């Protein structure tokens, strides 16, 4: 059943609306103010948020900006409740990313219809994105003309760009309008989120270039000296900037020093494997990166506590656009592991996966690189 978060400082109205929604079969979370609502949203990740505007501490506009700046929450439909029908206030709310607006007092049927409409629209958007991805997959498998494939790939990556862009815009808007109310740590969190989102966008662009180069056979191995320990720490720190409030990242370093490798290909490997670990793991879990060295080369292990991969799907994981049955509802292009395999192969290495449904996965990359 859909889960709805209701944020309103009026206890009588909050309780009455919660009763309405529970009677209709919704799972309801309630919060008496914006700060408590954000905490519950981060822990529970609702399917829709209904929020009052005029509240102490953090008003509804602030809640909306916080939600739209958070990569884990910015997809959630958002409905404002307000006692004012002021046009400028309504326009501001919609410009910030609200999906609908109800003026108090409102009728039960109006609220229920707004909720049904927004949930239905979100479901249609998800279905459209899924259908688009399936169309791209069919085009790739059937070797349709290159122009169609390229245009669909651009459309797909453009869709994925929206979340980090929304985080950047919302965090910057929060800093501009609510800076005086923020603690130094809160400001730093949003600045870090902006920086991390920019890095994520750059990685998506690099993925697009990698796909194009793979298609034409132009993706090459260009080795140079790399401090592998420092390199991995930098990559992991970038993920901490974006996801530190959702996941714990651990780096276990059993090797250090310079190696000869291609830093661009290494970044493709690490970014895509860690992104998958985050994407398919529950909030609050740990993602571990281990670096080991031996006489024959390097071993990099990316370990998650996620949903795991069914055994029957593991043989096809690295096929372009292939997605395991238990991740059909999760966002993703199905190209990340294909890029990883190509990068590992160009580096002269191998990649293996050990996974169990419900227990998590371990991706191991072995790189036969001369150590220094």
QUIDADA-V640347 format. One record per pair of residues at least 4 apart in sequence whose ideal C-beta (glycine too) atoms are under 6 Angstrom apart, sorted by the first residue. I is the first residue (numbers start at 1). J is the second residue. Records with the same first field share a line. If there is no record, write none. Layout:
BEGIN
I: J, J
END
This chain:
BEGIN
1: 25, 27
2: 26, 47, 119
3: 27, 46, 47
4: 21, 26, 28, 46, 48
5: 29, 40, 41, 46, 49
6: 17, 18, 30, 50
7: 31, 37, 51
8: 13, 14, 52
9: 32, 33, 55
14: 30
18: 28, 30
20: 108
21: 26, 28
22: 28
29: 40, 44
31: 36, 37, 40
32: 36
33: 55, 57
34: 55, 58, 62, 63
35: 57, 58
37: 63
38: 66
40: 44
41: 73
48: 77, 119
49: 76, 78
50: 79
51: 60, 63
52: 60, 81
53: 59, 60, 80, 82
55: 59
58: 62
60: 80
62: 178
64: 78, 96, 98
65: 170, 173, 174
67: 73
68: 74, 97, 166, 170
69: 167, 170, 171
70: 74
71: 163, 167
72: 246
74: 163, 166
77: 99, 118, 122
78: 98, 99
79: 100, 114
80: 93, 98, 101
81: 102
83: 104
84: 89
85: 103
90: 101
93: 98
94: 98
99: 118
100: 114, 118
102: 106
106: 110, 111
116: 120
136: 152, 156
137: 321
138: 142
139: 144, 148, 149
140: 320, 321
144: 148
146: 150
156: 333
157: 208
161: 165
162: 166
164: 197, 200, 201
166: 170
167: 171, 193, 197
168: 194, 197
171: 190, 193, 194
174: 178, 190
175: 179, 190
178: 182
182: 186, 187
192: 241
195: 241
196: 238, 241, 242
199: 238
203: 271
210: 339
213: 218, 219
214: 219, 342
221: 262, 346
222: 262
223: 260, 261, 262
225: 258
226: 231, 259, 261, 263
227: 231, 258
228: 259
229: 253, 256
232: 291
233: 251
235: 270
236: 249, 251, 289
239: 243, 249, 274
240: 244, 249
243: 247, 278
246: 283
247: 278, 287
248: 286
249: 287
250: 286, 288
251: 289
252: 290
253: 291
254: 292
255: 291, 292, 293
257: 372
258: 372
259: 369, 371
261: 266, 369
265: 343, 347
267: 271
268: 339, 343
269: 340, 343
270: 274
271: 275
272: 336, 339, 340
273: 302, 363
277: 281, 287, 302, 304
280: 306, 307
281: 285, 304, 305, 306
285: 305
287: 304
288: 303
289: 302
290: 301
291: 300
292: 299
293: 298, 371
296: 368
297: 367, 368, 369
298: 367, 369
299: 366
300: 365
301: 362, 364
302: 363
303: 362
304: 360, 361
305: 360
306: 360
307: 326
308: 355, 356, 357, 358, 359, 360, 361
309: 313, 314, 324, 355, 361
310: 324, 357
313: 324
316: 322
317: 337
318: 337, 338, 341
320: 338
321: 334
322: 334
323: 327, 334
335: 339
344: 349, 351, 365
347: 367
348: 368
349: 366, 367
350: 366
351: 365
352: 364
353: 363
354: 362
355: 361
END
